[in-house]
């Protein structure tokens, strides 16, 4: 690991000020991606700015919306009675991220900001029509995710919390890599009124995406059988040593049906 200077910010404003004056800064949330890449010398920031002291953790429900602070850990989301009652699919999602060590250090804000193409939270945000709050603005999930490891965040922008509308029904199922627990394919389905949103993670060559054909079918009939005959183009899928594009395309259909069944 390369030498670096460590800074612990006390406020979001202080963290932004440090980012503006520090040379080659990086924000540190849970560190579950950044620290390993630094150890492998794939990243070498000269200044690390820790957000742990900025008061960004916490979960509350306001009306039909869940508000989750950016520094809230996966374990806290999974164990929250508020989340379990209002949106059990999200609590279940959080409980299956990585292993206990990852869940107790990794944060929802860090995961969303990193936008790993196999991460779980991006599918939840996209399917739920969530809003990402930053120190500067509010960004709709449909506009936030911009491809693999890319988001709409600007250089001096920090996620402060995430607002997730509570749907009538929701379900998330993934086919995990047995070692990392990342999703080879994960599908989050959310139904609110007659509207249904379906988001797929782990499979798309451009990262998380919505499945329009499945949304149309499920909006007419919210049943796993409504997805019969709907295919996903393999040309749009990611391929690696774990799964080919064709296999991932097949899994999208299988996992989507399981997610609908879980929601229903």
N, C-alpha and C positions, 0 to 999 in steps of 0.2 A: 504494500500500500504506500502511495506517495505521501510526503508530508503535507499537512494542511493545518489551517487555523480553525479552532472551534469557537462558535459564538452561540450563546443561549439567549434568545430574544425573550423579553418579558411581555411584549405586546405585538400585535400585528403591524402596527405603525412602525415600531422599532425594527421589526424584521424587514420591512420594506426599505427602511432607511439603510440598514446594513447591506441589503442587496444592491442598493444604488451606489454605495461607496466602496464595497469590497471587490477585490479582483477575482474574477471567475468564481462567483458564489454558487452554491447549491443549497436548496432547502432540505432539511432533514425532518421527515415526519416519523414513520415507523422504522424506516431504514431497511426494510426487507428486500428491496431491490437495489438501492443505492450502495449499501455497505458491501454486499457481495460483489458488485461490479467494481467497486474501488479495490477490494481485495484481489480481484483478478486483473487489476490495472487496466480495466476497460473504461474507467472514468477517473479523472484526477483533478477534482476541483481544488482550488487553493483555499477556499473558505467554506465551511459548513455552518449553516444557520439553523439551529435546532428550534422547532416550533412548540416543543413540549410545554414550555412555560407561558404560552400565550392565551391560555384559557379557552381553547377551542373544542374541548370535549364536552359531551352531554347529549342527552336524548329527551325530547319532549313531544307531546302531541298537541297540536292546536287545530281544533275542528277536525276536518278530514285530511289533515296533513301531518306527516311525521317530519320533525326537524332534527337532524343529526349533525352534531359538530364534526368538523373535519378531522380532529385528532382523536375521535372516538375509535377504540380498537375493535377489531372483528369480534373478539371475545365479549366485549361489552354489548355489541349489537345482538349477538346470539343469546346472551343471558338476560337481556332487557325484558321485563314483564310488559312494558309498553309496546315494544316491537312484537313480542310474541302474541299479544292480544290484537293489535291493530293490523299487523302485516306479518303473519307467521311464515310466509314464504321467504321473506327477507331474513328473518331470524335463522331459518333453516339454511339458507344460502351462506350466511356468515359462519355458521357452525361447521361447515365443511370446507372452509378455506384452509389450505395447507395443513399444518400440524399445530398442537397446542402452543408451541413456542412462537410460531408465526402469528397465530390468532391473538396472542397476548401482547405482541409488539406492533404488528401491522395495523394501519389505520385506514378508515374508509376514504379520507381525503387523499392520502398518499396513493392508494390504489387507483382512484379515479383520475388523479393528476397524471399518473404514469401511463394509464390507458394501455396496459399490456393486452395484446390481442387474445390472450387466453384467460384473462381475469374475469371474475364473476360479477362484481359490482356494475361494470358498464352495461351489462345486459339488463340488470334490474333498473337502473336509471333510465335507460332508453325505453323499456317496456312500460314503466310507470309514468313516463312523461315528466320526469323529475326536473328540478331547477337547481343549478349549481350557483351558490352565492359566493362571491369573492369580495375582497376589500374594495373593489371598484364598481361591480355591477352584478346583475343576475343573468345567467346564461341557461337557456333551455337545453335539455339533454340532446335534442335533435340537432342543435347547432354546436354543441360542445365537443363531441367526438369527431376527430378529423383524420382518421386513419391510424395505422399501427403506431403506437407510442406518440401520437400527435393529438393535441387538443387546441381549443380556441384560446387557451390561457396566454396572456402576454407575459413578458419577462419579469415585470414587477407586480404580477398578480398572484394572490394567494387565496386558495379556497378556504372559506371560513365555515360554511355549513352547507348541507344539502337538504332541500325540501322535497319530500316524496309524497305525492297524493296517494291516499289510501283507496284502493280499488274495491269493487264488490267481491271479486275473486282474483286470486293470483297463485301461480305455481312456478317453481324453478326446479329443473332437473339437469344434471350434467353427467357426462361420461368422463370421469377423471383419469388423468395420467396416474398410474398407481404409485409413482414415486413422489412427484411434486404436488399432486392433487389439483394441478391446473386443469382446466377444462379442455379436453380434446374437442368436445362439443358441449355447449350448455345453452339451454333455451329457457327464457323467462316469458311467461304468458300472463297478461293482466287484462281483466275485463271490468269496465266501468260503464254502467248503463248498457247500451247496445254496442259501444265501441270496444274493440279488442286490439291490443298491441302485442306483437310478438318480436322479441329481440334475441338474436343468436350471437353467442361469443365462442371463441376457440376455433372457429371454422373458416370465417371469411378471410380472403386474401387481403382485404383492406381493414381488418379488425371487426369490431362489433357492428351489427347491421340489423335493420328491421326486415321482416319477411312479409312483404305485401300480400302475396298470394294466400298465405296462411291467415293473415289478418282478415282478408275479405271473406274467406270461407268460415272462419270462426265467428265473425260478426253476424252471419246468417244463422249459424247453428253452432252453439258452443258445446261441441262434443268431439272427442278424439276421432271418431269416424268421419267427421267433416273434412279431415285432412287426407283421407284416402285419395290416392291419385295425384296428389300435389308433390312435385319434385323440386329439387334444388340443383341448379346447374353446377356441375363439378368444376367447370372452368372458372367459377367465382370462388372456389374453395382453396384454402391453404394446404400445402402438402409438405411433410417432413418425415423424419425417421420414425415417428410415432403413428402416423396415419396418412394415407394417400388422399388426394382430393376426392376421388370417387367414394372412398370409405366415409370421409367426413360428410359428403353430400347425402349419403344413405343414412348416416347417423342423425342428421338434422331432422329428418322425417320421423325417425324412431323416437328420439328424445322429445321432440315437440309433442307427440301424442302422449307421452308419459307426463309432460308438464301440464297439459290440458287436464288429464285425469287427476293429477295432484291438486289442481286448482278447483276442479268440480267436486 
